[in-house]
């Protein structure tokens, strides 16, 4: 598999290798996750763990929505604040 570093075949091969690596990582992670879930289901306090996980996911969801759905400040309000600050700095 020796090719010129900038050739089209080399880029295609690299893309395939990267995709295969990502797929392997996803499968490995999924396998680890399944093992974790099986371990959690064997616990006596599985209901409590599930309830805590649900609260954690709900809190994370709330944080994400607050971060991305908060309305940006009004454009004219921002301009007015800058103008007021500039006037105050100029002494007038």
Protein Blocks (a to p, Z undefined) as FASTA:
>chain_A
ZZcfkbmklmmmmmmmmmmmmmmmmmmmmmmmmmmmmmmmmpmklmmmmmmmmmmmmmmm
mmmmmmmmpccddfklmmmmmmmmmmmmnoZZ
